[in-house]
Amino acid sequence: MGRGSCKLTRLVCALATVFAVSLAACSKSEWQELTVRDAGFSVLMRGEPFYTKREIDTPAGRIMAHLYLSDRQDSVVAIGYTDYPLALVLGSPSDKLFAGVRDTWLKRLQGTLTRSDRPLTIDGKHPGIEFSADGQLEKTEAFVRARLYLVDQRLYQVVMLGKTAAVPSRVVNRFLDSFKLIEKQEVKSIDVQPPTPR
């Protein structure tokens, strides 16, 4: 794992901290589709998701990390994405990039893998993995199950974090299976003509 990719693990730690706080909240809501066209994805979330973003420093420059999350008493679902500099993507194979993110989750949970990396693809061409782990978060027995996808220079993290034995597998699968890539919304340009000389 390159130094740049290691520094990006700060983002994963920050996300886990947010999840830990959210686990204490009680929010009863129904699943609804979140579509973010400018980010190129749709996914099912529980209720109105909270959105946040932050800049992080890497040797290749500053990059923006985006996060959407929603919670219930027993779990948090989240989708995060980051556009990596081209140099980092080309300089590290996708499996090493995924492993760095996965290992940061394991450290954060002080956990162990319950399911090793399962290779995935999305839209038949973009690489990804799925992993599961058990551990502790804020003195609570917890699990994390996640799917990571690298789409060109963008890394998507589709994550459910919950209290151990409190969340049925069908709920986890419903969330993870709902993530889809969609066509990005095109930004329209305006052609401004210089004034006509008089």
FENNOR-V827475 format. One line per field, one symbol per residue. ss: DSSP state (a for helix, b for strand, c for the rest). phi: phi as a letter, one per 20 degrees, with the letter a starting at -180 (. if undefined). psi: psi as a letter, one per 40 degrees, with the letter a starting at -180 (. if undefined). A space follows every 10 residues. Layout:
BEGIN
ss = ???
phi = ???
psi = ???
END
This chain:
BEGIN
ss = ccaaaaacaa aaaaaaaaaa aaaccccccc bbbbbbaaac bbbbbbcccb bbbbbbbbcc bbbbbbbbbb bcccbbbbbb bbbccaaaaa accaaaaaaa aaaaaaaaac cbbbbbbbbb bbcccbbbbb bbbbbbbccb bbbbbbbbbb bccbbbbbbb bbbcccccaa aaaaaaaccb bccccccccc cccccccc
phi = .ffffffffg ffffffffff fffeedcebd fbfddcffdm bcaecemffe dbbbececge pecdddbdbb ccfdacdbcc bbefggffff ebgfffffff fgffffffel dcfdbfgdfc cclmbefabc bcbdacblmd fbcccbcdcd dledddddcc cbfgmedfgf fffffffffc ecffffefdd eeeffffe
psi = hidddddeed dddddddddd dddeihhhii hihhhgdeef iiihihahih hiiiiihide ahihhihhii iadeihiihi ihhiiddddd ehiddddddd ddddddddef aihehihhhi ihfedhiiih iiiiaihffh hiihhihhhh hbehhhhhhh hihheehidd ddddddeehi iihihihiih hhiiihi.
END
